[in-house]
Amino acid sequence: MRLKAVIEFDGRDFFGWQTQPERATVQGTIERALEQITGDGIRITGCGRTDAGVHALGYVASFVYDDGLTPDRLPIALNSILPRTIFIKSIEEVSDSFDARRDASSKLYRYRIIRGRSPLRRDTAWEYSYDLDIERMKLAAALLVGTHDYAALCEVDDPRHSLTVDSIDILEEGDEIVIDVRGKSFLYKMVRRMVGVATECGRGMIEPQTVLKLFNRAKPVQTITAPANGLVLVKVVYPKED
């Protein structure tokens, strides 16, 4: 049967989701746990790559499973083996055609910025020491929404430069600024660089209208990449859930 798993993980100990030789990854760790249970090598398909150090509350993966444990018992067995930094929240049977990556209709990423310092939250948010004008950040974010060539926000060459960002919402919660970014897919480090652009605008280092130059490869704008620890993949949405 084909199964869909919803996974929460602390990304600080991992070089992202996707398996890499000689490096600890979330995918590789779960696949080794499955092999311990079944004795077979089971390949998992994730909903997409995550940068090293990025966290997840609702990462989705799919795989084919034919061992004796039922879908409701398999998470218990896996969680007894997996490190505390990975937790299988649920597993359910899905149709044979389900693919965690191809079938995803949108993803919600959340980035948290702390105005100042917080020893208790510093591992899951960006401690930011400069003043930020949230209205300027919102102006910059609005210009980043839509279908554009986001090559300037990608660290590596990627043929999928033209993508659609559905929305970017910025709000204040106490001493935190929360940035929610929604879209079907994103380039390598793209969300973190969008946050970097918004903070540079909020700090007054660049004007919001300068963001438009990011979509013209001939006139690149220097951007900063927000730290990975502040970013969380909150949820992956599939067509039947829209």
C-alpha positions as CSV (number, residue, x, y, z in Angstrom):
1,M,0.0,0.0,0.0
2,R,1.1,3.6,-0.6
3,L,1.3,5.7,2.6
4,K,1.3,9.4,3.3
5,A,3.3,10.5,6.4
6,V,3.1,13.9,8.1
7,I,6.4,14.7,9.8
8,E,7.7,17.3,12.3
9,F,11.4,17.9,12.7
10,D,14.0,20.2,14.2
11,G,16.3,21.0,11.3
12,R,19.3,22.1,13.3
13,D,20.9,18.7,13.3
14,F,20.3,18.0,9.6
15,F,21.6,19.1,6.2
16,G,18.0,19.5,4.9
17,W,15.5,16.8,3.9
18,Q,17.1,15.1,1.0
19,T,19.6,12.3,1.4
20,Q,23.3,13.3,0.9
21,P,26.4,11.1,1.1
22,E,28.1,11.3,4.4
23,R,25.7,13.8,5.8
24,A,22.8,13.6,8.3
25,T,19.5,14.3,6.6
26,V,15.9,13.8,7.6
27,Q,15.1,11.5,4.7
28,G,18.1,9.3,5.3
29,T,17.3,9.0,9.0
30,I,13.7,8.0,8.4
31,E,14.7,5.5,5.7
32,R,17.2,3.9,8.0
33,A,14.5,3.6,10.7
34,L,12.2,1.9,8.2
35,E,14.9,-0.5,7.2
36,Q,15.3,-1.5,10.9
37,I,11.6,-2.3,11.1
38,T,11.1,-4.0,7.8
39,G,14.6,-5.3,6.8
40,D,14.1,-3.8,3.4
41,G,15.3,-0.6,1.8
42,I,12.3,1.7,1.4
43,R,12.7,4.9,-0.6
44,I,10.6,7.9,0.5
45,T,9.4,10.7,-1.7
46,G,9.3,14.1,0.1
47,C,7.2,17.1,-0.8
48,G,10.3,19.0,-1.6
49,R,13.8,19.9,-0.4
50,T,14.5,22.0,2.7
51,D,17.6,24.0,3.4
52,A,20.0,22.8,6.0
53,G,18.8,24.0,9.4
54,V,15.2,24.7,8.4
55,H,12.4,23.2,10.5
56,A,9.0,21.6,9.7
57,L,5.7,21.2,11.5
58,G,3.9,19.5,8.7
59,Y,6.3,18.0,6.2
60,V,4.7,15.4,3.9
61,A,6.3,12.3,2.5
62,S,5.0,9.2,0.6
63,F,6.3,5.7,0.2
64,V,5.2,2.1,-0.6
65,Y,4.9,-0.2,2.3
66,D,4.0,-3.9,2.4
67,D,5.2,-5.1,5.9
68,G,3.0,-6.3,8.7
69,L,2.3,-3.1,10.7
70,T,-0.9,-1.2,10.1
71,P,-0.7,2.5,9.2
72,D,-1.8,3.4,12.7
73,R,0.9,1.3,14.4
74,L,3.8,2.2,12.1
75,P,4.3,5.7,13.5
76,I,4.6,4.2,17.0
77,A,7.3,1.8,15.8
78,L,9.2,4.5,13.9
79,N,9.1,7.1,16.7
80,S,10.6,4.6,19.1
81,I,13.6,4.4,16.8
82,L,13.9,7.9,15.5
83,P,15.9,10.6,17.3
84,R,13.9,13.2,19.3
85,T,14.5,15.7,16.6
86,I,12.1,13.8,14.2
87,F,8.5,12.9,15.0
88,I,6.1,11.0,12.7
89,K,2.8,12.8,13.5
90,S,0.5,10.5,11.4
91,I,0.5,7.9,8.6
92,E,-2.4,7.1,6.4
93,E,-3.1,5.0,3.4
94,V,-3.6,6.9,0.1
95,S,-4.3,6.1,-3.5
96,D,-1.6,4.3,-5.5
97,S,-1.1,7.4,-7.6
98,F,-0.4,9.8,-4.7
99,D,3.0,11.6,-4.9
100,A,3.9,13.9,-2.0
101,R,5.9,16.2,-4.3
102,R,4.0,16.3,-7.6
103,D,0.5,16.4,-6.0
104,A,1.1,19.3,-3.6
105,S,-0.9,22.4,-4.6
106,S,0.7,24.8,-2.1
107,K,3.0,25.1,0.8
108,L,2.9,27.5,3.8
109,Y,6.3,28.6,5.2
110,R,6.5,30.8,8.3
111,Y,9.5,32.9,9.3
112,R,9.8,34.4,12.8
113,I,11.9,37.5,13.7
114,I,12.5,38.5,17.3
115,R,12.9,42.2,17.9
116,G,16.0,41.9,20.1
117,R,17.1,38.8,22.0
118,S,15.4,35.7,23.5
119,P,17.6,32.9,24.9
120,L,14.6,30.6,24.9
121,R,13.5,31.2,21.3
122,R,16.8,31.9,19.6
123,D,16.9,28.4,18.0
124,T,13.7,28.8,16.1
125,A,13.7,32.6,15.3
126,W,16.0,35.3,14.0
127,E,17.2,37.6,16.8
128,Y,17.2,41.0,15.0
129,S,18.9,44.0,16.7
130,Y,17.9,46.8,14.3
131,D,14.7,48.8,14.2
132,L,12.2,47.5,11.6
133,D,9.4,49.5,9.9
134,I,6.7,46.8,9.4
135,E,4.8,49.0,6.9
136,R,7.8,49.2,4.7
137,M,8.2,45.4,5.0
138,K,4.7,44.9,3.8
139,L,5.2,47.2,0.8
140,A,8.2,45.1,-0.2
141,A,6.4,41.8,0.4
142,A,3.5,42.9,-1.8
143,L,5.9,43.5,-4.7
144,L,7.3,40.0,-4.3
145,V,3.9,38.3,-4.7
146,G,2.8,37.1,-8.2
147,T,4.4,35.2,-11.0
148,H,8.0,36.4,-11.7
149,D,11.5,35.3,-12.5
150,Y,13.0,34.7,-9.1
151,A,16.5,33.8,-10.3
152,A,18.0,36.6,-8.2
153,L,16.6,34.9,-5.1
154,C,18.2,31.5,-5.8
155,E,21.7,30.6,-4.7
156,V,22.2,28.0,-7.5
157,D,21.2,27.8,-11.1
158,D,17.7,26.4,-11.4
159,P,15.6,26.0,-14.6
160,R,12.4,26.8,-12.7
161,H,13.0,30.5,-12.3
162,S,9.5,31.5,-13.2
163,L,7.3,30.7,-10.2
164,T,4.2,32.0,-8.5
165,V,4.1,33.2,-5.0
166,D,0.5,33.3,-3.9
167,S,0.8,35.5,-0.8
168,I,3.1,37.0,1.8
169,D,1.5,38.1,5.0
170,I,3.4,40.0,7.7
171,L,2.1,40.6,11.2
172,E,3.3,41.5,14.7
173,E,2.8,39.2,17.7
174,G,4.3,40.8,20.8
175,D,8.0,41.3,20.2
176,E,7.9,39.0,17.1
177,I,7.4,39.7,13.4
178,V,5.8,36.7,11.7
179,I,6.1,36.3,7.9
180,D,3.9,33.8,6.2
181,V,4.7,32.9,2.6
182,R,2.5,30.7,0.4
183,G,3.2,29.2,-3.0
184,K,3.3,25.8,-4.8
185,S,7.1,25.6,-5.0
186,F,10.2,27.7,-4.2
187,L,13.8,27.9,-5.3
188,Y,16.8,27.1,-3.1
189,K,17.0,29.7,-0.3
190,M,14.3,31.7,-2.0
191,V,12.0,32.2,1.0
192,R,14.9,33.1,3.3
193,R,16.1,35.7,0.7
194,M,12.6,37.1,0.4
195,V,12.7,37.6,4.2
196,G,16.1,39.2,3.8
197,V,14.8,41.7,1.2
198,A,11.8,42.6,3.4
199,T,14.0,43.2,6.5
200,E,16.4,45.4,4.4
201,C,13.4,47.5,3.3
202,G,12.1,47.6,6.9
203,R,15.5,48.7,8.1
204,G,15.7,51.5,5.5
205,M,18.7,50.0,3.6
206,I,16.7,49.8,0.3
207,E,13.5,51.3,-1.0
208,P,10.5,49.0,-1.5
209,Q,10.3,49.8,-5.2
210,T,13.9,48.5,-5.6
211,V,12.4,45.0,-5.2
212,L,11.2,45.2,-8.8
213,K,14.8,45.1,-10.0
214,L,15.1,41.6,-8.6
215,F,13.0,40.4,-11.6
216,N,15.4,41.9,-14.1
217,R,18.6,39.7,-14.3
218,A,20.5,42.5,-15.9
219,K,20.0,44.7,-12.8
220,P,20.5,42.4,-9.8
221,V,19.9,43.8,-6.3
222,Q,22.2,42.6,-3.6
223,T,20.2,40.5,-1.1
224,I,20.9,39.0,2.3
225,T,19.8,35.5,3.3
226,A,17.9,35.2,6.6
227,P,19.2,32.5,8.9
228,A,17.8,29.0,8.5
229,N,16.7,28.5,12.1
230,G,13.8,31.1,11.8
231,L,12.1,29.2,8.9
232,V,9.4,26.5,9.4
233,L,7.5,24.6,6.8
234,V,4.1,24.7,8.5
235,K,1.8,22.9,6.1
236,V,1.6,21.3,2.7
237,V,-1.9,21.4,1.0
238,Y,-3.2,18.9,-1.6
239,P,-6.1,19.5,-4.0
240,K,-8.7,17.6,-2.0
241,E,-7.9,19.9,1.0
242,D,-8.0,23.2,-0.8
